């Protein structure tokens, strides 16, 4: 059994670790509130612009030329935008997203070209067989729409020029503080869904309006996925650090119990030595 001094030294070490993980959990909780609010506030806007774009698409007559972002063709190459955190200490979040991306690319029956957004996704793709076209890291915890413009430009240009035939985004969807799930968002070609064919007058005309709003829609979709991913990251880190703190506290309790037993055993042995010495002198 380790000595009392060794156990006491180990208790101090675990206590220091518990202080660090508790501080990291509190910091992540503070950041989570801001990122969660940003992600939740972006959802109604994202849904509304989707309905507007869909309504405009229904307003285009068959005689008018089809916008390149609406053009469908045989999918030979898929552009995948993989959004992951830059840092670890997020429990199983990074592994779950990367595993989901790997399964998606194996099952989509086409070649894959990856835009890695975040260091963890880049490191995963760099170790795999898939080709990386671009890498974006260190975007930060409070991104702006300007941060995703280079990403959307690469995706749109690759699709319009025919380099890729489809574009999808894989990210971590924020469900709750304790639940984040990997998800895929098909981005291009844009799909028309059932929607009310709104009677409206547009200025400029529909074709000119589509040329303006469709690229903006792609930017908003990517930006929303980025906000969801950041909120998921902070939530996962808060939960992971809280679990680490709880585990450290349990270890401290176990070590304290061992130290008390070792101290009791040491005292008992000393008492036995004293009693034995007294009996030897009196005999």
Secondary structure, DSSP 8 states (H G I E B T S, - for coil): ---HHHHHHHHHHHHHHHHHHHHHHHHHHHHHHHHHHHHHHHHHHHHHHHHHHHHHHHTS-TTS---GGG-----SEEEEEEE--SS--STTHHHHHHHHHHHHHHHSSSEEEEEEESHHHHHHHHTSSSEEEEEE----SS--THHHHHHHHHHHHHHHTTS-SEEEEEEEEEEETTEEEEEEEEEES-------------SS-HHHHHHHHHHHHHHHHHHHHHHHHHHHHHHHHHHHHHHHHHHHHHHHHHHHHHHHHHHHHHHHHHHHHHHHHHHHHH-
